């Protein structure tokens, strides 16, 4: 249970860093980041596999690059569902999703080296 809470807090911190670095992304406060990271996780767990399956032909033709668009769609949707978290435009959603992925991976690699 503690590991889940630690990962949740770290995901919120990564979201805040990403929102600070990417123009067009905004997180009002840490509580908003906690809620937004929870919603991002739920959207990525439930909706991302469905979108990835439905867009598989397009993903295949673009050699996987269309998954960046799918990630941006999921992040933009999560921002729409989260109070205190907003993304202005679609390009910041794509850049933000890439940055979230990289930063999240780096945090897991540094803090939990055996499980990254």
NUFITI-489157 format. One record per atom (N, C-alpha, C, O): atom name; residue number from 0; residue in three letters; x, y, z. Coordinates in steps of 0.1 Angstrom, whole numbers, plus 5000, padded with zeros to 4 digits. Example, Ala and Ser with C-alpha at 12.3 -4.5 7.8 and 13.67 -1.06 7.14 Angstrom:
2
[pt N,0,ALA,[5132,4943,5078]]
[pt CA,0,ALA,[5123,4955,5078]]
[pt C,0,ALA,[5132,4967,5078]]
[pt O,0,ALA,[5142,4967,5085]]
[pt N,1,SER,[5128,4978,5071]]
[pt CA,1,SER,[5137,4989,5071]]
[pt C,1,SER,[5129,5000,5079]]
[pt O,1,SER,[5134,5011,5080]]
***
This chain:
116
[pt N,0,UNK,[5008,4988,5000]]
[pt CA,0,UNK,[5000,5000,5000]]
[pt C,0,UNK,[5009,5013,5000]]
[pt O,0,UNK,[5006,5022,4993]]
[pt N,1,UNK,[5019,5012,5008]]
[pt CA,1,UNK,[5028,5024,5008]]
[pt C,1,UNK,[5035,5026,4995]]
[pt O,1,UNK,[5036,5038,4991]]
[pt N,2,UNK,[5039,5016,4988]]
[pt CA,2,UNK,[5045,5017,4974]]
[pt C,2,UNK,[5035,5024,4965]]
[pt O,2,UNK,[5040,5032,4956]]
[pt N,3,UNK,[5023,5021,4965]]
[pt CA,3,UNK,[5013,5027,4957]]
[pt C,3,UNK,[5012,5042,4960]]
[pt O,3,UNK,[5011,5050,4950]]
[pt N,4,UNK,[5011,5046,4972]]
[pt CA,4,UNK,[5011,5060,4976]]
[pt C,4,UNK,[5023,5067,4972]]
[pt O,4,UNK,[5022,5079,4967]]
[pt N,5,UNK,[5035,5061,4973]]
[pt CA,5,UNK,[5047,5067,4969]]
[pt C,5,UNK,[5047,5070,4954]]
[pt O,5,UNK,[5051,5080,4949]]
[pt N,6,UNK,[5043,5060,4946]]
[pt CA,6,UNK,[5042,5061,4932]]
[pt C,6,UNK,[5032,5072,4928]]
[pt O,6,UNK,[5035,5080,4918]]
[pt N,7,UNK,[5021,5073,4935]]
[pt CA,7,UNK,[5011,5083,4932]]
[pt C,7,UNK,[5016,5097,4934]]
[pt O,7,UNK,[5015,5106,4926]]
[pt N,8,UNK,[5023,5099,4946]]
[pt CA,8,UNK,[5029,5112,4949]]
[pt C,8,UNK,[5040,5116,4938]]
[pt O,8,UNK,[5041,5127,4934]]
[pt N,9,UNK,[5048,5106,4935]]
[pt CA,9,UNK,[5059,5108,4925]]
[pt C,9,UNK,[5053,5112,4911]]
[pt O,9,UNK,[5058,5120,4904]]
[pt N,10,UNK,[5042,5105,4908]]
[pt CA,10,UNK,[5035,5108,4895]]
[pt C,10,UNK,[5030,5122,4895]]
[pt O,10,UNK,[5030,5129,4885]]
[pt N,11,UNK,[5024,5127,4906]]
[pt CA,11,UNK,[5019,5140,4908]]
[pt C,11,UNK,[5031,5150,4906]]
[pt O,11,UNK,[5029,5161,4900]]
[pt N,12,UNK,[5042,5147,4913]]
[pt CA,12,UNK,[5054,5156,4912]]
[pt C,12,UNK,[5059,5157,4897]]
[pt O,12,UNK,[5062,5168,4892]]
[pt N,13,UNK,[5059,5146,4891]]
[pt CA,13,UNK,[5064,5145,4877]]
[pt C,13,UNK,[5054,5153,4868]]
[pt O,13,UNK,[5058,5160,4859]]
[pt N,14,UNK,[5041,5152,4871]]
[pt CA,14,UNK,[5031,5160,4864]]
[pt C,14,UNK,[5033,5175,4866]]
[pt O,14,UNK,[5032,5183,4856]]
[pt N,15,UNK,[5036,5179,4878]]
[pt CA,15,UNK,[5039,5193,4881]]
[pt C,15,UNK,[5051,5198,4874]]
[pt O,15,UNK,[5051,5209,4868]]
[pt N,16,UNK,[5062,5190,4873]]
[pt CA,16,UNK,[5074,5194,4866]]
[pt C,16,UNK,[5071,5195,4852]]
[pt O,16,UNK,[5076,5205,4845]]
[pt N,17,UNK,[5064,5186,4846]]
[pt CA,17,UNK,[5060,5186,4832]]
[pt C,17,UNK,[5052,5199,4829]]
[pt O,17,UNK,[5054,5205,4819]]
[pt N,18,UNK,[5042,5201,4837]]
[pt CA,18,UNK,[5034,5213,4835]]
[pt C,18,UNK,[5042,5226,4835]]
[pt O,18,UNK,[5039,5236,4828]]
[pt N,19,UNK,[5052,5226,4844]]
[pt CA,19,UNK,[5060,5238,4845]]
[pt C,19,UNK,[5069,5240,4833]]
[pt O,19,UNK,[5072,5251,4829]]
[pt N,20,UNK,[5073,5229,4827]]
[pt CA,20,UNK,[5083,5229,4816]]
[pt C,20,UNK,[5076,5230,4802]]
[pt O,20,UNK,[5082,5236,4793]]
[pt N,21,UNK,[5064,5226,4801]]
[pt CA,21,UNK,[5057,5226,4788]]
[pt C,21,UNK,[5048,5238,4787]]
[pt O,21,UNK,[5038,5238,4795]]
[pt N,22,UNK,[5050,5247,4778]]
[pt CA,22,UNK,[5041,5258,4777]]
[pt C,22,UNK,[5027,5253,4772]]
[pt O,22,UNK,[5026,5245,4763]]
[pt N,23,UNK,[5017,5258,4778]]
[pt CA,23,UNK,[5003,5253,4774]]
[pt C,23,UNK,[4997,5243,4784]]
[pt O,23,UNK,[4985,5241,4784]]
[pt N,24,UNK,[5006,5238,4793]]
[pt CA,24,UNK,[5001,5229,4804]]
[pt C,24,UNK,[5001,5237,4817]]
[pt O,24,UNK,[5010,5244,4819]]
[pt N,25,UNK,[4990,5234,4825]]
[pt CA,25,UNK,[4989,5242,4837]]
[pt C,25,UNK,[4983,5233,4848]]
[pt O,25,UNK,[4973,5226,4846]]
[pt N,26,UNK,[4990,5232,4860]]
[pt CA,26,UNK,[4985,5225,4871]]
[pt C,26,UNK,[4984,5236,4882]]
[pt O,26,UNK,[4994,5242,4886]]
[pt N,27,UNK,[4972,5238,4888]]
[pt CA,27,UNK,[4970,5248,4898]]
[pt C,27,UNK,[4978,5246,4911]]
[pt O,27,UNK,[4985,5255,4916]]
[pt N,28,UNK,[4977,5234,4917]]
[pt CA,28,UNK,[4984,5231,4929]]
[pt C,28,UNK,[4987,5216,4930]]
[pt O,28,UNK,[4983,5209,4922]]
[pt N,29,UNK,[4993,5212,4942]]
[pt CA,29,UNK,[4997,5198,4943]]
[pt C,29,UNK,[4984,5189,4945]]
[pt O,29,UNK,[4985,5178,4940]]
[pt N,30,UNK,[4974,5194,4951]]
[pt CA,30,UNK,[4962,5186,4952]]
[pt C,30,UNK,[4956,5183,4938]]
[pt O,30,UNK,[4951,5172,4935]]
[pt N,31,UNK,[4956,5194,4930]]
[pt CA,31,UNK,[4951,5192,4916]]
[pt C,31,UNK,[4960,5182,4909]]
[pt O,31,UNK,[4955,5174,4901]]
[pt N,32,UNK,[4973,5182,4911]]
[pt CA,32,UNK,[4982,5173,4905]]
[pt C,32,UNK,[4980,5159,4909]]
[pt O,32,UNK,[4981,5149,4902]]
[pt N,33,UNK,[4977,5157,4922]]
[pt CA,33,UNK,[4974,5144,4927]]
[pt C,33,UNK,[4961,5138,4920]]
[pt O,33,UNK,[4961,5127,4916]]
[pt N,34,UNK,[4951,5146,4920]]
[pt CA,34,UNK,[4938,5142,4913]]
[pt C,34,UNK,[4941,5139,4898]]
[pt O,34,UNK,[4936,5129,4893]]
[pt N,35,UNK,[4948,5148,4892]]
[pt CA,35,UNK,[4951,5147,4877]]
[pt C,35,UNK,[4959,5134,4875]]
[pt O,35,UNK,[4957,5127,4865]]
[pt N,36,UNK,[4969,5132,4883]]
[pt CA,36,UNK,[4977,5120,4881]]
[pt C,36,UNK,[4969,5107,4882]]
[pt O,36,UNK,[4971,5097,4875]]
[pt N,37,UNK,[4959,5107,4891]]
[pt CA,37,UNK,[4950,5096,4893]]
[pt C,37,UNK,[4942,5094,4881]]
[pt O,37,UNK,[4940,5083,4876]]
[pt N,38,UNK,[4936,5105,4876]]
[pt CA,38,UNK,[4928,5104,4864]]
[pt C,38,UNK,[4936,5100,4851]]
[pt O,38,UNK,[4931,5093,4843]]
[pt N,39,UNK,[4948,5105,4850]]
[pt CA,39,UNK,[4957,5101,4839]]
[pt C,39,UNK,[4959,5086,4840]]
[pt O,39,UNK,[4959,5080,4829]]
[pt N,40,UNK,[4962,5081,4851]]
[pt CA,40,UNK,[4964,5067,4853]]
[pt C,40,UNK,[4952,5059,4849]]
[pt O,40,UNK,[4953,5048,4842]]
[pt N,41,UNK,[4940,5063,4853]]
[pt CA,41,UNK,[4928,5056,4850]]
[pt C,41,UNK,[4925,5056,4834]]
[pt O,41,UNK,[4922,5046,4828]]
[pt N,42,UNK,[4927,5068,4829]]
[pt CA,42,UNK,[4925,5070,4814]]
[pt C,42,UNK,[4935,5061,4806]]
[pt O,42,UNK,[4931,5054,4797]]
[pt N,43,UNK,[4947,5061,4811]]
[pt CA,43,UNK,[4957,5053,4804]]
[pt C,43,UNK,[4955,5038,4806]]
[pt O,43,UNK,[4958,5030,4797]]
[pt N,44,UNK,[4949,5034,4817]]
[pt CA,44,UNK,[4946,5020,4819]]
[pt C,44,UNK,[4934,5015,4811]]
[pt O,44,UNK,[4934,5004,4806]]
[pt N,45,UNK,[4924,5024,4811]]
[pt CA,45,UNK,[4911,5020,4805]]
[pt C,45,UNK,[4910,5023,4790]]
[pt O,45,UNK,[4907,5015,4781]]
[pt N,46,UNK,[4913,5036,4786]]
[pt CA,46,UNK,[4911,5040,4773]]
[pt C,46,UNK,[4922,5038,4763]]
[pt O,46,UNK,[4920,5035,4751]]
[pt N,47,UNK,[4935,5039,4768]]
[pt CA,47,UNK,[4946,5038,4759]]
[pt C,47,UNK,[4947,5025,4751]]
[pt O,47,UNK,[4949,5025,4739]]
[pt N,48,UNK,[4945,5013,4758]]
[pt CA,48,UNK,[4945,5001,4750]]
[pt C,48,UNK,[4934,5000,4739]]
[pt O,48,UNK,[4936,4995,4728]]
[pt N,49,UNK,[4922,5006,4742]]
[pt CA,49,UNK,[4912,5006,4732]]
[pt C,49,UNK,[4916,5015,4720]]
[pt O,49,UNK,[4914,5011,4708]]
[pt N,50,UNK,[4921,5027,4723]]
[pt CA,50,UNK,[4925,5036,4712]]
[pt C,50,UNK,[4937,5030,4704]]
[pt O,50,UNK,[4937,5031,4692]]
[pt N,51,UNK,[4946,5024,4711]]
[pt CA,51,UNK,[4957,5018,4704]]
[pt C,51,UNK,[4953,5006,4695]]
[pt O,51,UNK,[4958,5005,4684]]
[pt N,52,UNK,[4943,4999,4699]]
[pt CA,52,UNK,[4938,4988,4691]]
[pt C,52,UNK,[4930,4993,4679]]
[pt O,52,UNK,[4932,4988,4668]]
[pt N,53,UNK,[4922,5003,4681]]
[pt CA,53,UNK,[4914,5009,4670]]
[pt C,53,UNK,[4922,5016,4660]]
[pt O,53,UNK,[4919,5017,4648]]
[pt N,54,UNK,[4933,5022,4664]]
[pt CA,54,UNK,[4942,5029,4655]]
[pt C,54,UNK,[4954,5021,4650]]
[pt O,54,UNK,[4964,5026,4645]]
[pt N,55,UNK,[4954,5008,4652]]
[pt CA,55,UNK,[4965,4999,4649]]
[pt C,55,UNK,[4969,5000,4634]]
[pt O,55,UNK,[4981,5001,4631]]
[pt N,56,UNK,[4960,5001,4625]]
[pt CA,56,UNK,[4964,5002,4611]]
[pt C,56,UNK,[4972,5015,4608]]
[pt O,56,UNK,[4982,5015,4601]]
[pt N,57,UNK,[4967,5026,4614]]
[pt CA,57,UNK,[4974,5039,4612]]
[pt C,57,UNK,[4988,5039,4620]]
[pt O,57,UNK,[4997,5044,4615]]
[pt N,58,UNK,[4988,5032,4631]]
[pt CA,58,UNK,[5001,5031,4638]]
[pt C,58,UNK,[5011,5023,4631]]
[pt O,58,UNK,[5022,5026,4630]]
[pt N,59,UNK,[5006,5012,4624]]
[pt CA,59,UNK,[5015,5004,4616]]
[pt C,59,UNK,[5020,5012,4604]]
[pt O,59,UNK,[5032,5010,4601]]
[pt N,60,UNK,[5012,5019,4597]]
[pt CA,60,UNK,[5016,5027,4586]]
[pt C,60,UNK,[5026,5038,4590]]
[pt O,60,UNK,[5036,5041,4582]]
[pt N,61,UNK,[5025,5044,4602]]
[pt CA,61,UNK,[5034,5054,4606]]
[pt C,61,UNK,[5045,5049,4614]]
[pt O,61,UNK,[5052,5056,4621]]
[pt N,62,UNK,[5047,5036,4614]]
[pt CA,62,UNK,[5058,5029,4622]]
[pt C,62,UNK,[5058,5032,4637]]
[pt O,62,UNK,[5068,5034,4643]]
[pt N,63,UNK,[5046,5033,4642]]
[pt CA,63,UNK,[5044,5035,4656]]
[pt C,63,UNK,[5043,5050,4661]]
[pt O,63,UNK,[5040,5052,4672]]
[pt N,64,UNK,[5046,5059,4652]]
[pt CA,64,UNK,[5046,5073,4656]]
[pt C,64,UNK,[5032,5078,4659]]
[pt O,64,UNK,[5030,5088,4667]]
[pt N,65,UNK,[5021,5072,4654]]
[pt CA,65,UNK,[5008,5076,4657]]
[pt C,65,UNK,[5004,5074,4672]]
[pt O,65,UNK,[4995,5080,4677]]
[pt N,66,UNK,[5012,5065,4679]]
[pt CA,66,UNK,[5010,5063,4693]]
[pt C,66,UNK,[5012,5076,4701]]
[pt O,66,UNK,[5007,5077,4712]]
[pt N,67,UNK,[5021,5085,4696]]
[pt CA,67,UNK,[5023,5098,4702]]
[pt C,67,UNK,[5010,5106,4702]]
[pt O,67,UNK,[5006,5112,4712]]
[pt N,68,UNK,[5002,5105,4691]]
[pt CA,68,UNK,[4989,5111,4690]]
[pt C,68,UNK,[4979,5105,4700]]
[pt O,68,UNK,[4972,5112,4707]]
[pt N,69,UNK,[4980,5092,4701]]
[pt CA,69,UNK,[4971,5085,4710]]
[pt C,69,UNK,[4974,5089,4725]]
[pt O,69,UNK,[4965,5091,4733]]
[pt N,70,UNK,[4987,5090,4728]]
[pt CA,70,UNK,[4991,5094,4741]]
[pt C,70,UNK,[4986,5109,4744]]
[pt O,70,UNK,[4981,5112,4755]]
[pt N,71,UNK,[4987,5117,4734]]
[pt CA,71,UNK,[4983,5131,4735]]
[pt C,71,UNK,[4968,5132,4737]]
[pt O,71,UNK,[4963,5140,4745]]
[pt N,72,UNK,[4960,5124,4730]]
[pt CA,72,UNK,[4946,5123,4732]]
[pt C,72,UNK,[4942,5119,4746]]
[pt O,72,UNK,[4933,5125,4752]]
[pt N,73,UNK,[4948,5109,4751]]
[pt CA,73,UNK,[4946,5104,4765]]
[pt C,73,UNK,[4949,5115,4775]]
[pt O,73,UNK,[4941,5117,4784]]
[pt N,74,UNK,[4960,5122,4773]]
[pt CA,74,UNK,[4964,5132,4783]]
[pt C,74,UNK,[4954,5144,4782]]
[pt O,74,UNK,[4951,5150,4792]]
[pt N,75,UNK,[4951,5148,4770]]
[pt CA,75,UNK,[4941,5159,4768]]
[pt C,75,UNK,[4927,5156,4774]]
[pt O,75,UNK,[4921,5164,4780]]
[pt N,76,UNK,[4923,5143,4772]]
[pt CA,76,UNK,[4911,5139,4779]]
[pt C,76,UNK,[4911,5139,4794]]
[pt O,76,UNK,[4902,5144,4800]]
[pt N,77,UNK,[4923,5134,4799]]
[pt CA,77,UNK,[4925,5135,4814]]
[pt C,77,UNK,[4925,5149,4819]]
[pt O,77,UNK,[4919,5152,4830]]
[pt N,78,UNK,[4930,5158,4811]]
[pt CA,78,UNK,[4930,5172,4815]]
[pt C,78,UNK,[4916,5178,4815]]
[pt O,78,UNK,[4913,5186,4824]]
[pt N,79,UNK,[4908,5174,4806]]
[pt CA,79,UNK,[4894,5178,4805]]
[pt C,79,UNK,[4886,5173,4817]]
[pt O,79,UNK,[4876,5179,4821]]
[pt N,80,UNK,[4890,5161,4822]]
[pt CA,80,UNK,[4883,5155,4833]]
[pt C,80,UNK,[4888,5160,4847]]
[pt O,80,UNK,[4881,5158,4857]]
[pt N,81,UNK,[4899,5166,4847]]
[pt CA,81,UNK,[4906,5170,4860]]
[pt C,81,UNK,[4904,5185,4863]]
[pt O,81,UNK,[4908,5193,4855]]
[pt N,82,UNK,[4898,5188,4874]]
[pt CA,82,UNK,[4898,5202,4878]]
[pt C,82,UNK,[4912,5207,4883]]
[pt O,82,UNK,[4918,5199,4890]]
[pt N,83,UNK,[4916,5218,4878]]
[pt CA,83,UNK,[4929,5223,4882]]
[pt C,83,UNK,[4940,5219,4873]]
[pt O,83,UNK,[4951,5223,4875]]
[pt N,84,UNK,[4937,5211,4862]]
[pt CA,84,UNK,[4947,5207,4853]]
[pt C,84,UNK,[4942,5210,4839]]
[pt O,84,UNK,[4931,5205,4835]]
[pt N,85,UNK,[4949,5218,4831]]
[pt CA,85,UNK,[4945,5221,4818]]
[pt C,85,UNK,[4956,5221,4808]]
[pt O,85,UNK,[4968,5223,4811]]
[pt N,86,UNK,[4952,5218,4796]]
[pt CA,86,UNK,[4962,5218,4784]]
[pt C,86,UNK,[4955,5227,4773]]
[pt O,86,UNK,[4944,5224,4769]]
[pt N,87,UNK,[4963,5237,4769]]
[pt CA,87,UNK,[4958,5246,4759]]
[pt C,87,UNK,[4964,5242,4745]]
[pt O,87,UNK,[4976,5245,4743]]
[pt N,88,UNK,[4956,5235,4737]]
[pt CA,88,UNK,[4961,5230,4724]]
[pt C,88,UNK,[4965,5216,4724]]
[pt O,88,UNK,[4966,5209,4735]]
[pt N,89,UNK,[4967,5210,4712]]
[pt CA,89,UNK,[4970,5196,4711]]
[pt C,89,UNK,[4985,5193,4711]]
[pt O,89,UNK,[4989,5183,4717]]
[pt N,90,UNK,[4993,5202,4705]]
[pt CA,90,UNK,[5007,5200,4705]]
[pt C,90,UNK,[5013,5199,4720]]
[pt O,90,UNK,[5021,5191,4722]]
[pt N,91,UNK,[5009,5208,4729]]
[pt CA,91,UNK,[5014,5207,4743]]
[pt C,91,UNK,[5010,5193,4749]]
[pt O,91,UNK,[5017,5188,4757]]
[pt N,92,UNK,[4998,5188,4745]]
[pt CA,92,UNK,[4994,5175,4750]]
[pt C,92,UNK,[5004,5164,4745]]
[pt O,92,UNK,[5007,5155,4753]]
[pt N,93,UNK,[5008,5164,4733]]
[pt CA,93,UNK,[5017,5154,4727]]
[pt C,93,UNK,[5031,5156,4734]]
[pt O,93,UNK,[5037,5146,4739]]
[pt N,94,UNK,[5036,5168,4735]]
[pt CA,94,UNK,[5049,5171,4741]]
[pt C,94,UNK,[5048,5167,4756]]
[pt O,94,UNK,[5058,5161,4761]]
[pt N,95,UNK,[5037,5170,4762]]
[pt CA,95,UNK,[5036,5167,4777]]
[pt C,95,UNK,[5035,5152,4779]]
[pt O,95,UNK,[5041,5147,4789]]
[pt N,96,UNK,[5029,5145,4770]]
[pt CA,96,UNK,[5028,5130,4772]]
[pt C,96,UNK,[5042,5124,4770]]
[pt O,96,UNK,[5045,5114,4777]]
[pt N,97,UNK,[5049,5129,4761]]
[pt CA,97,UNK,[5063,5124,4759]]
[pt C,97,UNK,[5072,5127,4771]]
[pt O,97,UNK,[5079,5118,4776]]
[pt N,98,UNK,[5071,5139,4776]]
[pt CA,98,UNK,[5079,5143,4787]]
[pt C,98,UNK,[5074,5136,4800]]
[pt O,98,UNK,[5083,5132,4808]]
[pt N,99,UNK,[5061,5133,4802]]
[pt CA,99,UNK,[5057,5126,4813]]
[pt C,99,UNK,[5062,5111,4813]]
[pt O,99,UNK,[5066,5106,4823]]
[pt N,100,UNK,[5062,5106,4801]]
[pt CA,100,UNK,[5067,5092,4800]]
[pt C,100,UNK,[5082,5091,4803]]
[pt O,100,UNK,[5086,5083,4811]]
[pt N,101,UNK,[5090,5101,4798]]
[pt CA,101,UNK,[5104,5100,4800]]
[pt C,101,UNK,[5108,5103,4815]]
[pt O,101,UNK,[5116,5096,4821]]
[pt N,102,UNK,[5102,5114,4820]]
[pt CA,102,UNK,[5104,5117,4834]]
[pt C,102,UNK,[5100,5106,4844]]
[pt O,102,UNK,[5106,5103,4853]]
[pt N,103,UNK,[5088,5101,4841]]
[pt CA,103,UNK,[5083,5090,4849]]
[pt C,103,UNK,[5092,5078,4849]]
[pt O,103,UNK,[5095,5071,4859]]
[pt N,104,UNK,[5097,5075,4837]]
[pt CA,104,UNK,[5107,5064,4836]]
[pt C,104,UNK,[5120,5067,4843]]
[pt O,104,UNK,[5125,5058,4850]]
[pt N,105,UNK,[5125,5079,4842]]
[pt CA,105,UNK,[5137,5083,4849]]
[pt C,105,UNK,[5135,5082,4864]]
[pt O,105,UNK,[5144,5077,4871]]
[pt N,106,UNK,[5124,5087,4869]]
[pt CA,106,UNK,[5122,5086,4884]]
[pt C,106,UNK,[5121,5072,4889]]
[pt O,106,UNK,[5127,5069,4899]]
[pt N,107,UNK,[5114,5063,4881]]
[pt CA,107,UNK,[5114,5049,4885]]
[pt C,107,UNK,[5127,5043,4884]]
[pt O,107,UNK,[5131,5034,4893]]
[pt N,108,UNK,[5135,5046,4874]]
[pt CA,108,UNK,[5149,5041,4872]]
[pt C,108,UNK,[5158,5044,4884]]
[pt O,108,UNK,[5166,5036,4888]]
[pt N,109,UNK,[5157,5057,4888]]
[pt CA,109,UNK,[5166,5062,4898]]
[pt C,109,UNK,[5162,5057,4912]]
[pt O,109,UNK,[5170,5053,4920]]
[pt N,110,UNK,[5149,5058,4915]]
[pt CA,110,UNK,[5144,5054,4928]]
[pt C,110,UNK,[5141,5040,4930]]
[pt O,110,UNK,[5143,5035,4942]]
[pt N,111,UNK,[5138,5033,4920]]
[pt CA,111,UNK,[5134,5018,4921]]
[pt C,111,UNK,[5142,5011,4910]]
[pt O,111,UNK,[5135,5007,4900]]
[pt N,112,UNK,[5155,5010,4910]]
[pt CA,112,UNK,[5163,5005,4899]]
[pt C,112,UNK,[5160,4991,4895]]
[pt O,112,UNK,[5161,4987,4883]]
[pt N,113,UNK,[5155,4982,4904]]
[pt CA,113,UNK,[5152,4969,4900]]
[pt C,113,UNK,[5138,4967,4893]]
[pt O,113,UNK,[5136,4957,4887]]
[pt N,114,UNK,[5130,4977,4894]]
[pt CA,114,UNK,[5116,4976,4889]]
[pt C,114,UNK,[5113,4986,4877]]
[pt O,114,UNK,[5102,4986,4873]]
[pt N,115,UNK,[5123,4993,4872]]
[pt CA,115,UNK,[5121,5002,4861]]
[pt C,115,UNK,[5120,4995,4849]]
[pt O,115,UNK,[5118,5000,4838]]
***
